[in-house]
Amino acid sequence: EPEVTQTPSHQVTQMGQEVILRCVPISNHLYFYWYRQILGQKVEFLVSFYNNEISEKSEIFDDQFSVERPDGSNFTLKIRSTKLEDSAMYFCATIEYLGQDSYEQYFGPGTRLTVT
Amino acid sequence: QQQVKQSPQSLIVQKGGISIINCAYENTAFDYFPWYQQFPGKGPALLIAIRPDVSEKKEGRFTISFNKSAKQFSLHIMDSQPGDSATYFCAASAGNTGKLIFGQGTTLQVKP
């Protein structure tokens, strides 16, 4: 079964450093998403991406964050200057449309980001 | 208005029992209501989903009940098994955007 993969599984970084989280979406899926989950809390939408553009972003997704699809396969989330409160699990997701009103969103296993 | 409220926060059920998790929403533009199951160290996985044009959807031991007028929906797990022990999230989305608004999650423990 095709799956979304993410690397690294765990990233430790110092406050103020830049990090890049990588995702390989399921082949032929065209809509990509990043979510985050602070430990013990709910999953929160960060950004959606389609046709090499941001479709929508949340208030969490400020100027410190950026996304891109650098080579047509990988989908990356960059945090320019990490803060302690960026420590969370970051999930990449893609969508498969199953019909007119039906879709399934597939989540990757996540990258745990720890900012010290 | 974008919130989805989920309860209970945790649930303990005996093997063979029924697990019931409830969610409520305010935004009437929501038109897609999935439930996700998450095991420790894994990403959320789609369990079952419903659109507001039906009041109930059943897939195996999992059933979603949907009450449009009350803006509530619930997940029922029949014949709960220890392997069902996980965190369950309800979510909602509007307009096929794929942007999911998640509830707070319910940690389910099924005792043997």
Contacts between the chains, C-beta under 8 A, distances in Angstrom:
chain1	res1	chain2	res2	distance
A	4	B	43	7.5
A	31	B	98	5.4
A	33	B	98	6.3
A	33	B	99	7.4
A	35	B	100	7.6
A	41	B	104	7.4
A	42	B	89	6.9
A	42	B	102	4.7
A	42	B	103	6.4
A	42	B	104	4.8
A	42	B	105	5.7
A	43	B	44	6.4
A	43	B	89	6.4
A	43	B	91	8.0
A	43	B	100	7.6
A	43	B	102	4.3
A	43	B	105	8.0
A	44	B	102	7.1
A	45	B	99	5.3
A	45	B	100	6.3
A	45	B	101	6.8
A	48	B	97	6.8
A	48	B	98	6.2
A	48	B	99	5.7
A	55	B	97	7.3
A	56	B	97	6.7
A	56	B	99	5.9
A	91	B	43	5.2
A	91	B	44	7.3
A	93	B	43	7.8
A	93	B	98	7.9
A	95	B	98	4.7
A	97	B	96	8.0
A	101	B	32	7.9
A	101	B	51	6.0
A	101	B	96	7.4
A	102	B	49	7.9
A	103	B	32	7.9
A	103	B	96	6.8
A	103	B	98	6.7
A	104	B	46	5.4
A	104	B	49	7.9
A	105	B	34	7.5
A	105	B	46	6.6
A	105	B	98	5.9
A	105	B	100	6.5
A	106	B	46	7.6
A	107	B	36	7.8
A	107	B	43	3.4
A	107	B	44	4.9
A	107	B	45	6.9
A	108	B	43	5.3
A	109	B	41	7.3
A	109	B	42	5.7
A	109	B	43	5.1
A	110	B	41	8.0
A	110	B	42	7.6
A	110	B	43	5.3
